[in-house]
């Protein structure tokens, strides 16, 4: 199977130095080359582990459509992924409160 550039939203858990045992949720967009959802997910896990973060959930991961329209940030991520077959590019991390 030939890999495609995949794009997906992921939910992660992270902590900071002041409260290392308190994990906070966040989400971001990721682009990477993958042949399947499982490969996309595994690449996200490896990338996040290297930063001490954990993958909670992959949401809406699909191949990038050739005629898809994206924000400037996402277009940049797709282009950077297109030129690097080993790329795992993530966008801005957005955190949110859990009640």
C-alpha positions in Angstrom: 0.0 0.0 0.0 1.3 3.4 -0.9 1.2 6.1 1.9 -0.8 9.3 1.6 -0.5 12.4 3.6 -3.0 12.0 6.4 -4.5 14.8 8.5 -6.3 14.4 11.8 -7.3 16.0 15.0 -5.9 14.4 18.1 -6.6 14.8 21.8 -3.6 14.6 24.1 -2.8 14.7 27.8 0.1 16.7 29.2 1.4 18.1 32.4 3.7 21.0 33.4 6.8 21.2 35.7 4.9 22.8 38.6 2.3 20.0 38.8 3.7 16.9 37.1 1.0 14.6 38.4 -1.9 16.7 37.1 -2.6 15.8 33.5 -4.4 18.3 31.3 -6.2 17.6 28.0 -5.5 19.5 24.8 -6.0 19.0 21.1 -4.1 19.7 17.9 -4.0 18.9 14.2 -1.3 16.5 12.8 -0.2 15.8 9.3 2.0 12.8 8.4 2.5 10.1 5.7 0.5 7.0 6.5 -1.0 4.0 4.8 -3.8 3.5 7.5 -5.5 5.0 10.5 -3.4 2.6 12.7 -0.1 3.9 11.2 -1.3 7.5 11.6 -2.1 6.8 15.3 1.2 5.0 15.9 3.2 7.9 14.5 1.2 10.3 16.8 2.0 8.1 19.8 5.7 8.0 19.0 5.9 11.8 18.5 3.9 12.6 21.6 5.9 10.1 23.8 9.1 11.9 22.7 7.7 15.1 24.4 6.3 13.3 27.5 2.7 13.6 26.3 0.1 10.9 25.8 -2.3 10.3 23.0 -5.9 10.1 24.3 -7.9 9.9 21.0 -7.6 10.3 17.3 -10.5 12.2 15.7 -11.3 12.6 12.0 -8.0 11.2 10.5 -8.3 11.0 6.7 -6.0 11.4 3.7 -5.6 15.0 2.6 -7.8 15.8 -0.4 -6.0 17.3 -3.4 -8.7 20.0 -3.7 -9.1 20.6 0.0 -9.0 24.1 1.4 -7.3 24.7 4.7 -6.2 27.6 6.9 -2.8 29.1 6.3 -1.3 27.1 9.3 -2.7 23.8 8.0 -1.6 24.5 4.4 1.9 25.1 5.7 1.8 21.8 7.6 0.7 19.9 4.6 3.4 21.4 2.4 6.1 20.6 5.0 4.8 17.1 5.2 4.7 16.7 1.4 8.4 17.5 1.1 9.5 15.2 4.0 8.4 11.5 3.9 9.4 11.1 7.6 7.5 14.2 8.8 5.1 14.2 11.7 3.9 17.9 11.8 1.7 19.2 14.6 -0.1 22.5 14.8 -0.9 24.7 17.7 -1.9 22.9 20.9 -5.2 24.1 22.3 -5.9 23.3 25.9 -9.3 23.4 27.6 -10.6 23.1 31.1 -12.2 19.9 32.4 -15.0 20.3 34.8 
